[in-house]
Amino acid sequence: MQRRDLLKMAGAGAAAAVTPGAAGAMQANAGLEAAGPLATWINVRPYGAKGDGAATDTPAINRAIEEAAAAGGGTVFFPAGVYLCYSIRLKSKVGLYLDHGAVILAGPTPHEGTSTGGYDMAEPQGSWEPYQDFGHNHWHNSLLWGEGLEGVSITGPGLIWGKGLSRGWENEAERPDDTKPGVGNKTIALKNCRDVLLRDFKILEGGWFGVLATGVDNLTIDNLLIDTIRDGIDIDCCRNVRVSKCTVNSPWDDGICPKSSFALGYARPTENLTITNCYVTGDFVVGSVLDGTWKRATGLPEAPTGRIKLGTESNGGFKNVTISNCVFESCQGFALESEDGAVVEDITFTGITMRDIRTAPLFLRLGTRMRGPSDAKPGVIRRVILSNITSSGASRLPSILSGVPGHNIEDIKISDIFLEQAGGGSAEMAALKPEEREKAYPDPAMFGELPATGFFVRHVRNLEMSNVEIATRAADARPAFWLHDVEGADFFRLRAPRGGAPAFHLREVKDFRSFGSQHLADVTLEGVEERTV
């Protein structure tokens, strides 16, 4: 066979291997330059974007987005370069693709704001504005924002650097004041949108929020790396959300934070949410996770945040939530909160590894802060499963399950858990009776030192624990489990530290049973005012 015949056969094979969809894509890409603004793949450079990090590229980028929207949709392409920008206005059926080496850089503004240029103005809110912090109430004053959109995406391996954004802290002289005109405080802000995809890019120094999604349905957040000062991802009043394979380093605030605020002007739950295969931390220099140097930070608070927390804003509630296969490192533990009237129900937290947790590994709080309309009623927390969790190197604070008088946390199942605590608690600590603090801001340290090593449980009904082990690095005089105002407590196959402290301290407890534990006698009590076991 002649060489030219082999080449013909190879060419025929290659042609046959191209599917109709791939062939269409190849034809479309080949004709992009001729197609001009009608192309479905629009490069920002022909629209005037320089990508040199000095010229302001926002007008060119917004023109490209508008052209894509006018053509019925498409993808706006950012080739390698540094694009200095202010507010980029997203449109329906338009995606942004950030190529390798592409950086969207948030432009600077003066501390006192500016009346010309800068970011879009924070839109006015209604009478409900006092129910949330400033950052939750506004979306337009952001680097990238969209409202009332459908079919939006931001994808690709590039970087969004919120260098010029405010972090929303008062009296922060080196940063602009986000309440002033022209100042931006969020990297990506979306309100009342649907069918949104955020995938593969990175965020550095994301301002007050790396991602703020409020009232967004059918939202997918996948494979993001966020290295930031304040919140990484906030999911507020959203439905049908998938968060997966994300890495968040946020020493000063929460990593992944579902909320259900009143920012839409009504109470709307965050529901049908899964968070899986994510890593959250709060102990690294901002930027060092992104560049791979993983430098331990100094000058951080004693308990850097960096966690997954549902709350604190909790007017609408959390329903049908699963958090699984996640890693917490050098941060605070998991928090689940109803403070503003939220109904919190059907929550699963499973397959979790925690290391170097600086406060309570698990914090469930039903409080009555009631930051919202005056006619709102206290909420509920019920039907929660916590399972397959290991925590090592935690602080002296135990895990906390705490309602308030008259409002119990209900129907909690905790199983297959190993908690290694710091220990070192004294007999004086074991005798403490902490204040209720019904309206205080919810935080694991809100009660001060606590009289338990493993679990502090107060105002709870129908609690079941099985295959739970509490260990301590140092001897501790406190009981492993401290229960007050608990009705229906069933404990099976426990392991508590041995060395003199009782396993349980019970106070106003009804229908208590502990059985099947290797070193603890089986005990059943119909009711007890106060005793140790």
Buried (B, 14 or more C-beta within 10 A) or exposed (E): EEEEEEEEEEEEEEEEEEEEEEEEBEEEEEEBEEBEBBBBBBBBBEBEBBBEEEEBBBEBBBBBBBBBBEBEBBBBBBBEBBBBBBBBBBBBBBBBBBBEBBBBBBBBBEEEBBEEEBBBEBEEBEEBBEBBBBBBBBBBBBBBBBBEBBBBBBBBBBBBBBBBBBBBEEEEEEBBBBBBBBBBBBBBBBBBBBBBBBBBBBBBBBBBBBBBBBBBBBBBBBBBBBBBBBBBBBBBBBBBBBBBBBBBBBBBBBBBBBBBBBBBEEBBBBBBBBBBBBBBBBBBBBBBBBEEEEEEBEEBEEBBBBBBBBBBBBBBBBBBBBBBBBBBBBBBBBBBBBBBBBBBBBBBBBBBBBBBBBBBBBBBBBBBBBBBBEEBEBBBBBBBBBBBBBBBBBBBBBBBBBBBEEBBBBBBBBBBBBBBBBBBBEEEBBEBEBEBBBEBEBBBBBBEBBBBBBBBBBBBBBBBBBBBBBBBEEEBBBBBBBBBBBBBBBBBBBBBBEEEBBBBBBBBBBBBBBBEBEEBEEBEBEEBEEEEB
